[in-house]
Every structure is written in structure tokens, then in C-alpha cells.
Amino acid sequence: MQRFGHWRRKRFWWETVEAYIYLLPTLVVLGLFTFYPFVNAFVYSAYNIRTRTVPGPVVFTSTEGVDDWVRLLSRGRLPEELTRALERQGVLPDNLWVRLREANRWVLKDEGSNDEYIVLRDGDTLKVHKAATGWVGTPVGWANFQRALQDPDFAKALVNTSVYVGVSVPVTLVLALVIATLLNQALRGRPFFRLATFLPYITPVVAITMVWGWIYDRHVGLLNYLLGSVAGLFGFQFSFIDWLNDARFALPALIIMNVWRFVGYQALILLAGMQAIDREYYEAARVDGGGGLEIWRRITLPLLTPQIFFLLIISLIGSFRIFEEVLILFHGPGPEKAALTIVYYIFTKAFDSGHYGLASAASVVLFAIIFVLSLFQLTVTQRRVHYER
């Protein structure tokens, strides 16, 4: 008996180790691309991080005619020997110019490749370095969080994102419930309609956004044409809407496009949940005289709450992270920043303005919002979830 217990423990630990070996690639990917950036965001939020151009590897050195070089560079001109040396690095002379002149330090810009070269004088020697990016971090404590919370753009991004989430999440879920209910019926051509509703979700977001950009066009867009045609049937005058350049319609345009994009995916999840419900519940309800709508409300909807809860969680997280659609559809934050979202704010602060610490603080605030809302759903909303026994 003791030997049997020892064998069982040994088997348990071996199976556990074997399972973690299979999970190791996934854990490595999560560690490198999720947890490591996540921890760094917390660290960077406590620093004022700036980038600056610093000397990199030396590509050329000269000890002759140093004073002549200095006079030419000080006037913004390039010595011929320096030009020939950089030509050997693949730089075209016509693309090269002196971008910055300082005492014993000059920065040269290659317009063709956007590379930069730094010329430094050290006594009677001139060294040409290929420029590199250096990082400078100054501890600032909670200052980045204060700056973010006091920034009007961050407040606007927070409001826009909250409106987007508050409208798109419930509207998408309700429409998905309706579509899933229809697709669960014995309709002719049901496989085609299932594919058609799911196709937008698997289509690349760039392609979808570009197509919707044409649909929203004020003059030749399909949406304005359809709205004008419908208005004409009822004798109304319709003024074409400038969806992408009017601050009143920028956010609704974004919501409409993403509701259309995600409703098929959610409908498919709900449809799978409906088909997993035991048919005996429906048969018993019909025997008791229950009607179609009442059966749907008292049986289908309660037993779909696990799928609804799952969709609420993932759609809430995904909606707060909206970014690509704004960038492609509006080529910016939209008219009067009407489509500015939190992730777009983080992107612009980090990569356009170079305020990496501020961007990290904003990302931590976004994480806190998503965490609190997800925790609320897990602790409060989940109580209303009914699992089929």
C-alpha cells in the first residue's frame, strides 16, 4: 500500500512537470510580451523619460585640416572629405545637410534614410559618429499621474472611451442576442447567414476600416445615399452628413462600424450556447403552455447567462483598447478630438510627443479602470449567472 501511494505521488509530480513543459512556450511568450511590458509600465510611470540623440559607433576619423572642417561646419557647409566618407556609408550628398551647430559638435541629417551623424571635435581630432537614441529618466514620483489627470486631452479621451464602451457593448450584445435567436431557427439558407454574420470579425481591421471610410464619405458614400433614398421615399429633405469631419458624428460613426464588426462573433458564441441547452427544458415548457417569447425569456436567456457574462468581460476589455480604427478612419483623433480614445492618447504621448513617463502613467490608469470594472463583473454580475446542472 505504501509503495502504491509513493507511485501515485511520483506519477502526480511527473504529470505536473510534463504539463508545465507543454505550457512553457506560452508562458515565455506571455512573460516577454505581456508581463514584462506590464511591469515596465508601472516602473516608467514614476520617471520623466526623454530621448536624446547621442554619439554611436565611429564611422570616420580625421586629424588633418581640422580647423578648415570647423569653419565650414560652423557655416552649415560640408567638407568634401566628410561628404566622400559618408558616401561610403551609403549616404547621397544631395540628401545630407547640417541640422544642428554647436560648439565642437555638429549634427548631420540624411534626408534619404532619416539617419543622423554627429561630428565631435576632440583637440586636433574630428570623429564622425552614427547617431543613436539615448534614454534619460528622472524620478518624479506621482507627478506623471497628476499631469495625466489634469490634462484636458486625457479627460476628453476618458469621456469618449466611456461613451463608446457604454453604447457599443450593450448594443452589440442585444443585437447579437436577436441575430443568434434568428439563426437558431429552422430557416432556409441558415449556413449562409451564419457565415455572413461572422465574416466581418475575421476580416482584417485595416480593410474593414478603409471600406467604412468610403461608406462614410459625404459625397459618394453609400450610407448617405441610402439615408437620402429612404428620406426621399417619405418626402423628407436630407442633408448629407459629413460623418468623418463633423464632431457630432465622429463617435457614432466609430460605434456603428464596430457594432457591425463584432456582432457576428458574439452572435456565434450565443448561438453555440443556445444549441447546448437541453431540449427537454423547451418540451416541458410547451407542455405547461408556455409561448415562444415567454420560453425565450424564462429558459433561453437565463441559461445563456454564462455566455453573456463571458462576452461582457471580453467586449468591455476590448472596447477600452480601441485604437487602430481611430487611427485609420480619422488619421488622427477626429474633428475637435471627438474620437480621441485613451489608447490613442497613450500612443500620441509616447511616440509623437516623447512623454514616455506620462504615457506609462496613462496606461496604468487604463489598467486600473479595466481591472475595477472586471472585478465588479466577477464579484457582482457573476451572481446572476445560471449554470445548467
LUMDRENKE-903739 format. One line per field, with one value per residue: y, x, z of N, C-alpha, C in turn; residue in three letters. Coordinates in steps of 0.05 Angstrom, whole numbers, plus 5000, padded with zeros to 4 digits. Atoms other than C-alpha are relative to their C-alpha. Layout:
BEGIN
n.py (Y|...)
n.px (X|...)
n.pz (Z|...)
ca.py (Y|...)
ca.px (X|...)
ca.pz (Z|...)
c.py (Y|...)
c.px (X|...)
c.pz (Z|...)
type (ALA|...)
END
This chain:
BEGIN
n.py (4976|4977|4997|4989|4971|4987|5000|4980|4973|4997|4996|4974|4979|5003|4989|4971|4990|5004|4979|4974|5000|4993|4972|4982|4980|4979|4984|4983|4978|4982|4985|4981|4981|4991|4994|4982|4972|4992|4991|4976|4977|4990|4988|4975|4979|4985|4986|4982|5013|4986|5011|4980|5011|5003|5012|5029|5010|4982|5009|4986|4984|4983|4984|4980|4979|4999|4973|4995|5014|4985|4975|5007|5010|4978|4984|5017|5013|5026|5004|5020|5025|5011|5009|5025|5021|5008|5014|5028|5012|5002|4975|4983|4973|4981|5004|4995|4972|4996|4994|4986|4991|4992|4999|5026|5022|4995|5023|5002|5014|5013|4999|5025|5022|4988|5005|4976|5004|4979|4994|4990|4993|5006|4990|4998|5023|4999|5027|5001|5023|5004|4993|5021|4988|5004|4996|4986|5002|4986|5008|4978|5009|5001|4976|5008|5005|4974|4987|5014|4994|4971|4994|5000|5021|5026|4999|5004|5027|5017|4996|5012|5029|5009|4999|5022|5026|5001|5003|5022|5026|5010|5001|5024|5024|5003|5008|5027|5018|5001|5015|5028|5012|5004|5021|5025|5010|5016|4981|5008|4986|4994|5000|4975|4977|5003|4991|4972|4985|5004|4992|4974|5003|5012|4983|4982|4975|4979|5001|4992|4971|4985|5003|4983|4973|4994|4999|4975|4976|4982|4995|5025|5022|5016|4995|4976|5006|5016|4983|4981|5014|5005|4974|4992|5016|4989|4972|4982|4990|5011|4987|5020|4998|5002|5018|5001|4974|4986|5010|5012|5026|5016|5022|5018|5015|5020|5020|5015|5018|5022|5018|5018|5018|5020|5012|5028|5017|5004|5017|5027|5011|5004|5022|5025|5004|5008|5027|5018|5002|5026|4997|5008|4976|4989|5018|4997|4974|5001|5016|4983|4979|4976|4990|4997|4978|5006|5021|4988|4982|5015|5024|4994|4978|5007|5021|4987|4981|5004|4989|4971|4991|5002|4979|4975|4997|4996|4976|4977|4996|4993|4973|4980|5000|4993|4982|5001|4988|4971|4992|5004|4986|4971|4991|4983|5003|4992|4971|4989|5023|5013|5029|5005|5021|5001|5013|4981|4980|5013|5002|4974|4989|5016|5002|4974|4979|5010|5000|5029|5002|4992|5021|5024|4994|5002|5028|5011|4991|5017|5026|4998|4998|5027|5019|4995|5008|5029|5010|4996|5021|5026|5003|4992|5010|5030|5012|5004|5020|5026|5022|5023|5023)
n.px (5017|4982|4987|5020|5002|4976|5002|5020|4988|4980|5015|5012|4980|4991|5020|4999|4977|5005|5019|4986|4982|5017|5008|4977|4999|5021|4991|4978|5012|5014|4981|4986|5016|5022|4993|4977|5009|5019|4984|4985|5018|5001|4974|4996|5019|4988|4977|5003|4982|4996|4980|4982|4981|4974|4981|4998|4974|4984|4999|4978|4983|4982|4981|4989|5018|5022|5010|5016|5026|5016|5011|5022|5023|5012|5017|5020|4991|4988|4974|5001|4990|5021|5021|4991|5000|5027|5010|4993|5020|5025|5014|4998|4992|5022|5019|4986|4998|4993|5025|4995|4973|4992|4971|4986|5019|5018|5018|5006|5025|5003|5029|5009|5005|5006|4978|4985|4971|4990|4972|4989|4972|4985|4973|4993|5013|5029|5012|5027|5014|5027|5016|5017|5020|4995|5023|4994|5022|4998|5022|5019|5020|5027|5005|5012|5028|5013|5001|5020|5027|5006|4998|5027|5002|5005|5028|5017|4996|5015|5029|5006|4998|5022|5024|4997|5005|5027|5019|4994|5001|5028|5014|4990|5010|5028|5003|4990|5021|5021|4990|4996|5026|5009|4983|5005|5025|4998|5003|4987|4976|4989|4971|4990|5003|4981|4974|5001|4998|4974|4978|4986|4982|4975|4988|4980|5011|4992|5018|5026|5000|4998|5026|5019|4993|5014|5029|5007|4994|5023|5010|5005|5003|5024|5018|5015|5018|5022|5016|5014|5021|5021|5013|5015|5025|5020|5004|4984|4975|4977|4974|4979|4986|4971|4995|4973|4989|5018|4995|5024|5005|4976|5002|5021|4989|4982|5017|5015|4981|4991|5023|5002|4977|4998|5025|5000|4985|5015|5023|4991|4996|5027|5013|4989|5012|5028|5001|4991|5021|5015|5026|5021|5011|5020|5023|5016|5013|5023|5021|5012|5015|4983|4997|4973|4985|4997|4980|4974|4993|4997|4982|4977|4984|4985|4979|4979|4985|4971|4989|5003|4979|4974|4999|4998|4972|4981|5007|4992|4971|4993|5009|4982|4974|5003|4978|4994|5022|4998|4977|5004|5025|4999|4972|4995|5020|5026|5006|5002|4992|5025|4996|4976|5004|4978|4977|4988|4986|4975|4983|4989|4982|4975|4986|5000|4989|4977|5004|5004|5009|5028|5015|5000|5019|5027|5005|5006|5027|5018|5000|5016|5029|5009|4999|5022|5025|5000|5004|5028|5016|4994|5010|5028|5016|4999|5020|5024|4995|5012|4986|5017|4990)
n.pz (5000|4999|5026|5018|4995|5010|5030|5008|4997|5021|5025|4999|5005|5028|5017|4996|5014|5029|5008|5001|5023|5023|4997|4999|5021|4995|4977|5009|5016|4981|4984|5016|5014|4984|4972|5000|5005|4979|4977|5008|5000|4973|4994|5016|4992|4978|5011|5023|5019|5025|5018|5012|5019|4988|5019|5002|5010|5017|5028|5014|4983|5015|4984|5019|5008|4980|4998|5024|4996|4980|5013|5018|4985|4985|5019|5010|5025|4995|5012|5021|4990|4984|5018|5012|4980|4995|5024|4997|4982|5015|4998|5024|4992|5002|4978|4975|4992|4972|4986|4974|4997|4972|4996|5002|5004|5023|5007|5029|5006|5026|5006|5014|4981|4973|4982|4991|4993|4982|5003|4975|5000|4976|5005|5028|5013|5004|5002|5011|4988|5008|4977|4987|4982|4972|4982|4975|4982|4975|4982|4994|4982|5010|5016|5026|4996|4996|5026|5017|4991|5004|5029|5012|5021|4987|4991|5023|5009|4981|5006|5026|4998|4983|5016|5020|4986|4990|5021|5018|4986|4998|5026|5014|4987|5006|5028|5002|4990|5020|5023|4992|4998|5027|5012|4987|5011|5024|5022|5025|5004|4974|5000|5014|4983|4978|5011|5006|4975|4987|5018|4993|4978|5008|5021|4987|4991|5018|5023|4992|4994|5025|5013|4986|5007|5025|4994|4985|5015|5001|5026|5016|4982|5002|4978|5006|5023|4989|4984|5018|5015|4982|4994|5024|5002|4982|5007|4983|5011|4985|5004|4997|4975|5002|4978|4990|4995|4982|4973|4989|5011|5001|4981|5010|5023|4989|4987|5020|5014|4983|4995|5024|5001|4978|4994|5010|4982|4976|5007|5003|4972|4988|5014|4990|4974|5004|5010|4978|4980|5002|5012|4981|4987|5018|5002|4975|5000|5019|4987|4980|5014|5004|5027|5010|4987|4971|4998|5004|4977|4975|5003|5016|4990|4975|5005|5016|4984|5001|5025|4999|4981|5013|5020|4987|4991|5022|5015|4984|5002|5027|5007|4988|5014|5027|5009|5028|5015|4999|5015|5028|5009|4998|5003|4977|4979|5010|4999|4973|4983|4992|4999|4984|4980|4981|5012|5019|4984|4992|5023|5008|4979|5000|5025|5014|4982|4985|4971|4995|4973|5000|5014|4982|4978|5012|5004|4974|4993|5016|4988|4975|5007|5010|4978|4982|5013|5002|4973|4994|5014|4988|4972|4998|5023|5003|4983|5016|5020|4993|5014|5003|4985)
ca.py (5000|5048|5032|5046|5114|5131|5112|5156|5216|5204|5200|5263|5304|5276|5294|5364|5375|5348|5396|5456|5434|5437|5505|5533|5565|5601|5623|5650|5690|5717|5736|5772|5807|5816|5813|5847|5908|5909|5914|5965|6010|6015|6030|6082|6118|6142|6174|6233|6196|6233|6211|6248|6237|6211|6190|6118|6079|6118|6115|6164|6199|6257|6291|6335|6402|6403|6479|6481|6430|6471|6535|6500|6463|6527|6560|6500|6473|6403|6389|6348|6295|6286|6280|6226|6188|6188|6167|6104|6093|6096|6169|6211|6280|6315|6287|6310|6375|6405|6402|6429|6470|6476|6487|6428|6388|6384|6340|6319|6295|6245|6262|6197|6148|6197|6174|6225|6232|6271|6305|6317|6354|6327|6370|6362|6303|6303|6240|6225|6181|6150|6177|6132|6144|6153|6150|6197|6183|6229|6203|6245|6201|6211|6274|6237|6214|6285|6311|6258|6271|6347|6342|6363|6315|6256|6277|6281|6214|6183|6212|6190|6120|6114|6135|6087|6029|6047|6048|5996|5940|5935|5950|5896|5846|5859|5855|5791|5760|5777|5750|5687|5674|5681|5637|5584|5576|5528|5580|5567|5586|5586|5566|5625|5675|5646|5656|5725|5749|5721|5744|5817|5791|5751|5806|5848|5911|5954|5930|5939|6010|6032|6005|6041|6104|6101|6085|6147|6193|6254|6260|6189|6147|6090|6108|6179|6152|6101|6152|6202|6149|6130|6203|6215|6158|6193|6262|6290|6332|6301|6339|6296|6282|6293|6232|6237|6312|6332|6326|6308|6245|6221|6178|6150|6131|6093|6058|6037|6007|5966|5942|5915|5885|5847|5830|5767|5740|5750|5720|5658|5649|5658|5611|5557|5568|5562|5497|5468|5478|5412|5406|5376|5445|5470|5409|5415|5489|5475|5421|5473|5520|5568|5613|5628|5695|5671|5608|5650|5698|5645|5588|5611|5677|5650|5590|5637|5678|5643|5662|5732|5741|5718|5767|5824|5813|5808|5863|5910|5899|5902|5966|6003|5985|6013|6046|6021|6042|6113|6118|6091|6122|6192|6195|6226|6239|6261|6331|6372|6307|6278|6207|6213|6149|6131|6084|6136|6187|6139|6128|6201|6220|6164|6164|6234|6277|6232|6236|6162|6171|6207|6154|6098|6133|6138|6064|6047|6088|6049|5984|6006|6023|5956|5918|5951|5940|5868|5856|5885|5837|5778|5792|5824|5807|5734|5723|5727|5675|5609|5547|5487|5428)
ca.px (5000|5057|5091|5026|5019|5091|5079|5016|5054|5111|5061|5026|5090|5113|5047|5051|5121|5100|5041|5086|5135|5078|5058|5129|5127|5062|5090|5152|5111|5066|5126|5162|5104|5053|5081|5148|5117|5063|5114|5156|5095|5090|5164|5166|5105|5149|5200|5203|5233|5262|5300|5360|5409|5476|5540|5541|5596|5651|5647|5704|5762|5804|5866|5882|5851|5811|5806|5781|5728|5706|5699|5657|5613|5602|5574|5530|5572|5600|5675|5687|5727|5670|5620|5662|5669|5594|5582|5619|5566|5512|5493|5476|5509|5445|5407|5458|5455|5478|5417|5449|5510|5541|5610|5653|5590|5551|5492|5485|5418|5409|5341|5340|5344|5330|5396|5437|5512|5547|5613|5654|5719|5768|5830|5862|5817|5748|5706|5643|5594|5530|5476|5439|5380|5394|5344|5345|5300|5288|5248|5184|5142|5067|5076|5060|4994|4977|4995|4952|4891|4898|4907|4843|4860|4862|4795|4766|4796|4766|4697|4699|4721|4669|4614|4640|4641|4574|4539|4575|4579|4503|4480|4526|4503|4429|4435|4476|4421|4370|4413|4431|4358|4341|4399|4377|4311|4299|4310|4327|4398|4418|4491|4500|4472|4516|4578|4556|4548|4615|4655|4667|4701|4754|4766|4829|4813|4852|4809|4745|4763|4783|4717|4677|4717|4688|4618|4621|4644|4600|4593|4598|4588|4538|4509|4489|4460|4417|4394|4377|4338|4298|4284|4262|4211|4176|4182|4235|4295|4361|4426|4487|4523|4598|4610|4685|4694|4636|4650|4577|4580|4652|4640|4573|4609|4661|4607|4566|4627|4650|4580|4575|4644|4635|4561|4572|4625|4582|4522|4562|4582|4509|4485|4532|4504|4432|4447|4478|4414|4378|4316|4278|4270|4233|4190|4169|4154|4109|4072|4059|4030|4089|4093|4153|4173|4160|4201|4258|4255|4249|4292|4337|4360|4376|4414|4453|4480|4548|4559|4532|4578|4638|4620|4611|4681|4718|4678|4690|4765|4768|4727|4772|4831|4804|4859|4870|4801|4811|4880|4858|4788|4805|4881|4883|4838|4780|4748|4756|4786|4716|4744|4804|4808|4852|4897|4905|4923|4976|5003|5010|5041|5093|5111|5092|5110|5162|5130|5140|5131|5064|5042|5061|5021|4960|4967|4968|4904|4872|4893|4862|4796|4792|4813|4760|4704|4725|4729|4659|4632|4668|4641|4573|4548|4570|4520|4465|4497|4459|4498|4460|4466)
ca.pz (5000|5017|4952|4915|4949|4932|4859|4856|4884|4835|4777|4800|4801|4734|4702|4733|4706|4638|4635|4651|4597|4546|4574|4573|4504|4521|4588|4554|4504|4559|4600|4544|4510|4566|4637|4622|4588|4641|4698|4659|4651|4726|4732|4676|4704|4762|4715|4668|4609|4549|4489|4461|4405|4430|4393|4369|4333|4299|4223|4205|4239|4213|4242|4181|4165|4229|4231|4159|4176|4236|4195|4142|4191|4231|4168|4154|4097|4089|4077|4014|4051|4100|4043|4009|4074|4085|4013|4030|4084|4030|4041|3979|3983|3960|4019|4071|4110|4176|4222|4287|4300|4370|4398|4377|4360|4295|4276|4203|4175|4118|4088|4048|4106|4165|4195|4234|4244|4299|4287|4351|4359|4410|4408|4340|4321|4290|4298|4259|4298|4273|4319|4368|4414|4487|4544|4604|4663|4722|4782|4791|4836|4824|4781|4716|4744|4766|4697|4663|4707|4698|4622|4586|4529|4577|4607|4537|4518|4581|4566|4493|4511|4566|4518|4465|4515|4546|4479|4437|4489|4505|4434|4405|4457|4446|4370|4378|4420|4367|4310|4348|4363|4289|4267|4316|4278|4221|4166|4093|4078|4151|4139|4091|4141|4197|4152|4131|4203|4225|4164|4188|4251|4214|4161|4176|4214|4164|4105|4144|4167|4097|4068|4121|4106|4036|4063|4108|4052|4050|3975|3946|4009|4009|4077|4057|3992|4030|4081|4026|3988|4049|4066|3994|3998|4055|4024|4071|4053|4072|4081|4071|4136|4140|4184|4189|4194|4239|4313|4327|4284|4292|4354|4328|4263|4303|4344|4283|4248|4308|4326|4255|4262|4328|4328|4286|4332|4393|4358|4342|4416|4437|4383|4408|4478|4453|4417|4481|4521|4535|4491|4550|4581|4520|4514|4588|4578|4518|4556|4610|4557|4551|4489|4446|4477|4548|4536|4509|4569|4623|4595|4539|4569|4640|4612|4565|4623|4623|4550|4562|4622|4581|4524|4573|4601|4535|4500|4558|4556|4481|4476|4524|4480|4415|4374|4303|4279|4302|4271|4203|4199|4221|4211|4279|4340|4295|4287|4351|4381|4382|4371|4418|4459|4518|4478|4423|4476|4503|4433|4416|4483|4476|4402|4378|4439|4471|4540|4556|4631|4621|4571|4621|4676|4629|4613|4687|4697|4639|4671|4737|4703|4666|4729|4773|4722|4710|4785|4792|4740|4771|4841|4828|4758|4762|4818|4766|4722|4720|4702|4676|4722)
c.py (5025|5004|5011|5030|5015|5002|5021|5028|5005|5006|5027|5022|4998|5012|5031|5012|4999|5021|5027|5001|5007|5030|5020|5020|5022|5018|5019|5024|5019|5017|5022|5023|5010|5009|5020|5028|5011|5011|5026|5025|5012|5014|5027|5022|5018|5017|5020|4991|5016|4986|5023|4985|5000|4987|4970|4991|5021|4989|5013|5017|5016|5016|5022|5021|5004|5028|5007|4987|5016|5025|4994|4991|5022|5017|4982|4986|4974|4998|4977|4972|4986|4988|4974|4977|4990|4986|4971|4985|4998|5025|5015|5029|5020|4998|5009|5030|5002|5009|5016|5007|5010|5001|4972|4976|5008|4975|5002|4982|4989|4999|4974|4978|5010|4993|5027|4992|5024|5003|5013|5007|4994|5008|5004|4976|5005|4971|5002|4975|4997|5003|4977|5015|4993|5007|5013|4999|5014|4992|5024|4990|4998|5024|4993|4994|5026|5014|4988|5008|5029|5008|4999|4979|4973|4998|4995|4972|4981|5001|4986|4970|4989|5000|4978|4973|4998|4996|4974|4973|4990|4997|4975|4975|4995|4991|4971|4980|4996|4983|4970|4985|4993|4977|4973|4987|4984|5017|4988|5017|5008|4999|5025|5024|4998|5010|5030|5017|4998|5011|5027|4996|4990|5017|5019|5027|5023|5001|5010|5031|5016|4999|5018|5029|5009|5001|5026|5025|5017|5001|4974|4976|4986|5007|5025|4995|4985|5018|5020|4986|4994|5025|5009|4984|5011|5030|5020|5009|4990|5014|4981|5005|4996|4983|5003|5027|5017|4988|4987|4971|4982|4975|4981|4983|4977|4977|4982|4980|4977|4983|4981|4980|4977|4986|4971|4981|4994|4983|4971|4987|4995|4977|4973|4994|4991|4971|4980|4997|4974|5005|4993|5024|5012|4983|5002|5026|5000|4984|5017|5024|5025|5008|5004|5021|4994|4978|5011|5016|4983|4976|5007|5021|4993|4980|5010|5018|4994|5011|5031|5013|5000|5023|5028|5006|5007|5024|5025|5006|5009|5028|5022|5002|5008|5021|5000|5013|5030|5010|4999|5016|5030|5012|5019|4997|5008|5030|5009|4978|4985|4969|4993|4979|4998|4987|5018|5022|4990|4999|5026|5012|4985|5005|5026|5022|4991|5000|4971|4996|5006|4978|4974|5005|4997|4971|4986|5007|4983|4972|4999|5000|4973|4980|5004|4991|4970|4987|5003|4979|4973|4996|5006|4988|4970|4987|4994|4980|4973|4979|4976|4976|4974)
c.px (5017|5013|4980|4996|5024|4999|4980|5011|5021|4986|4988|5020|5011|4980|4999|5023|4996|4981|5014|5020|4984|4992|5023|5001|4980|5008|5022|4989|4985|5019|5014|4983|4976|5009|5024|4993|4981|5015|5016|4982|4998|5026|5004|4981|5011|5023|4991|5021|5001|5020|5017|5020|5028|5019|5000|5027|5013|5002|5023|5015|5020|5018|5013|4979|4977|4988|4983|4973|4982|4988|4977|4975|4986|4983|4978|5007|5015|5027|4998|5009|4979|4978|5008|5000|4972|4987|5007|4982|4972|4983|5003|5006|4976|4980|5012|5001|5006|4975|5004|5029|5004|5030|5012|4981|4981|4984|4993|4976|5001|4970|4990|4992|4991|5021|5014|5028|5009|5030|5010|5029|5012|5029|5005|4988|4970|4990|4971|4986|4973|4983|4984|4981|5007|4976|5010|4975|5005|4977|4982|4978|4973|4994|4988|4970|4984|4997|4979|4971|4993|5000|4972|4997|4995|4972|4982|5002|4985|4970|4992|5000|4977|4974|5000|4994|4971|4979|5005|4997|4971|4986|5010|4989|4971|4995|5010|4980|4978|5009|5003|4974|4989|5015|4995|4974|5006|4994|5014|5025|5014|5030|5012|4998|5019|5028|5000|5002|5027|5023|5013|5020|5027|5013|5020|4988|5007|4981|4972|4998|5001|4973|4980|5007|4986|4969|4992|5006|4976|4987|4993|4996|4973|4980|4983|4980|4975|4982|4985|4978|4976|4985|4983|4974|4978|4997|5016|5025|5023|5026|5022|5016|5030|5010|5028|5012|4981|5003|4975|4997|5025|4998|4977|5010|5018|4984|4986|5018|5007|4977|4996|5022|4998|4973|4999|5015|4984|4975|5007|5004|4972|4985|5010|4988|4971|4998|5009|4979|4984|4972|4977|4987|4978|4975|4982|4985|4976|4978|4985|4985|5016|5002|5029|5016|5004|5021|5028|5009|5005|5019|5025|5018|5014|5022|5022|5018|5030|5013|4998|5021|5027|5002|5002|5029|5018|4993|5007|5029|5007|4991|5017|5026|4998|5021|5002|4978|5001|5023|4995|4976|5003|5028|5008|4978|4972|4996|4996|5006|4976|5003|5025|4993|5025|5025|5013|5014|5027|5020|5013|5019|5027|5016|5000|5013|5024|4997|4994|4991|4970|4983|4998|4980|4971|4993|4994|4971|4980|4999|4983|4970|4990|5000|4976|4974|4999|4996|4971|4983|5005|4987|4970|4983|4999|4980|4974|5004|4989|5013|4982|5012|4995)
c.pz (5000|4974|4979|5003|4990|4969|4991|5003|4978|4973|4999|4993|4972|4981|5002|4985|4970|4990|4998|4977|4975|5001|4998|4978|5004|5023|4992|4984|5017|5016|4985|4989|5016|5028|5002|4993|5021|5025|4993|4999|5027|5008|4986|5009|5022|4990|4978|4979|4974|4984|4989|4982|5012|4979|5002|4991|4982|4972|4985|5020|4983|5019|4983|4993|5019|5001|4976|5002|5019|4988|4981|5014|5015|4982|4987|4974|5007|4986|4979|5010|5017|4983|4987|5020|5006|4976|5002|5020|4987|5001|4974|5008|4999|5023|5027|5006|5030|5015|5025|5002|5029|5001|5001|4997|4978|4994|4970|4996|4972|4994|4987|5019|5028|5021|5007|5007|5017|4996|5026|4997|5027|4996|4970|4984|4997|4995|4991|5011|4986|5025|5010|5019|5029|5017|5026|5017|5026|5018|5006|5018|4986|4981|4973|5002|5004|4973|4982|5008|4997|4971|4989|4978|5012|5010|4976|4989|5018|4996|4974|5002|5017|4984|4979|5013|5009|4979|4984|5013|5002|4973|4985|5012|4994|4971|4996|5010|4980|4976|5007|5002|4972|4986|5012|4990|4975|4975|4975|4996|5026|5001|4987|5019|5024|4990|4996|5025|5013|4983|5008|5023|4992|4977|5014|5005|4981|4976|5008|5004|4974|4984|5013|4996|4974|5004|5013|4983|4995|4972|4985|5019|4998|5022|4995|4977|5010|5017|4984|4985|5018|5007|4976|4997|5017|4996|5018|4985|5017|4993|5006|5025|4995|5024|5012|5006|5017|5028|5012|4991|5000|5018|4992|4976|5009|5013|4980|4987|5018|5010|4977|5000|5020|5005|4990|5018|5026|4995|4997|5027|5012|4986|5010|5028|4998|4992|5022|5021|4995|4989|5019|5014|4983|4998|5025|5001|4982|5011|5020|4988|4996|4971|4992|5014|5029|5004|4997|5024|5025|4999|4985|5012|5026|4994|4981|5016|5002|4975|5000|5019|4987|4979|5013|5009|4977|4983|5015|4998|4972|4992|5012|4985|4971|4991|4969|4983|4999|4983|4970|4990|4999|4995|5023|5021|4991|5003|5029|5021|5010|5001|5015|5021|5018|4987|4979|5014|5009|4977|4992|5021|4999|4975|4984|5017|5015|5030|5009|5029|5003|4987|5018|5022|4989|4996|5026|5009|4984|5011|5025|4994|4991|5023|5019|4987|4997|5027|5008|4987|5012|5027|5002|4978|4999|5018|4986|4978|5009|4983|5000|5015|4985)
type (MET|GLN|ARG|PHE|GLY|HIS|TRP|ARG|ARG|LYS|ARG|PHE|TRP|TRP|GLU|THR|VAL|GLU|ALA|TYR|ILE|TYR|LEU|LEU|PRO|THR|LEU|VAL|VAL|LEU|GLY|LEU|PHE|THR|PHE|TYR|PRO|PHE|VAL|ASN|ALA|PHE|VAL|TYR|SER|ALA|TYR|ASN|ILE|ARG|THR|ARG|THR|VAL|PRO|GLY|PRO|VAL|VAL|PHE|THR|SER|THR|GLU|GLY|VAL|ASP|ASP|TRP|VAL|ARG|LEU|LEU|SER|ARG|GLY|ARG|LEU|PRO|GLU|GLU|LEU|THR|ARG|ALA|LEU|GLU|ARG|GLN|GLY|VAL|LEU|PRO|ASP|ASN|LEU|TRP|VAL|ARG|LEU|ARG|GLU|ALA|ASN|ARG|TRP|VAL|LEU|LYS|ASP|GLU|GLY|SER|ASN|ASP|GLU|TYR|ILE|VAL|LEU|ARG|ASP|GLY|ASP|THR|LEU|LYS|VAL|HIS|LYS|ALA|ALA|THR|GLY|TRP|VAL|GLY|THR|PRO|VAL|GLY|TRP|ALA|ASN|PHE|GLN|ARG|ALA|LEU|GLN|ASP|PRO|ASP|PHE|ALA|LYS|ALA|LEU|VAL|ASN|THR|SER|VAL|TYR|VAL|GLY|VAL|SER|VAL|PRO|VAL|THR|LEU|VAL|LEU|ALA|LEU|VAL|ILE|ALA|THR|LEU|LEU|ASN|GLN|ALA|LEU|ARG|GLY|ARG|PRO|PHE|PHE|ARG|LEU|ALA|THR|PHE|LEU|PRO|TYR|ILE|THR|PRO|VAL|VAL|ALA|ILE|THR|MET|VAL|TRP|GLY|TRP|ILE|TYR|ASP|ARG|HIS|VAL|GLY|LEU|LEU|ASN|TYR|LEU|LEU|GLY|SER|VAL|ALA|GLY|LEU|PHE|GLY|PHE|GLN|PHE|SER|PHE|ILE|ASP|TRP|LEU|ASN|ASP|ALA|ARG|PHE|ALA|LEU|PRO|ALA|LEU|ILE|ILE|MET|ASN|VAL|TRP|ARG|PHE|VAL|GLY|TYR|GLN|ALA|LEU|ILE|LEU|LEU|ALA|GLY|MET|GLN|ALA|ILE|ASP|ARG|GLU|TYR|TYR|GLU|ALA|ALA|ARG|VAL|ASP|GLY|GLY|GLY|GLY|LEU|GLU|ILE|TRP|ARG|ARG|ILE|THR|LEU|PRO|LEU|LEU|THR|PRO|GLN|ILE|PHE|PHE|LEU|LEU|ILE|ILE|SER|LEU|ILE|GLY|SER|PHE|ARG|ILE|PHE|GLU|GLU|VAL|LEU|ILE|LEU|PHE|HIS|GLY|PRO|GLY|PRO|GLU|LYS|ALA|ALA|LEU|THR|ILE|VAL|TYR|TYR|ILE|PHE|THR|LYS|ALA|PHE|ASP|SER|GLY|HIS|TYR|GLY|LEU|ALA|SER|ALA|ALA|SER|VAL|VAL|LEU|PHE|ALA|ILE|ILE|PHE|VAL|LEU|SER|LEU|PHE|GLN|LEU|THR|VAL|THR|GLN|ARG|ARG|VAL|HIS|TYR|GLU|ARG)
END
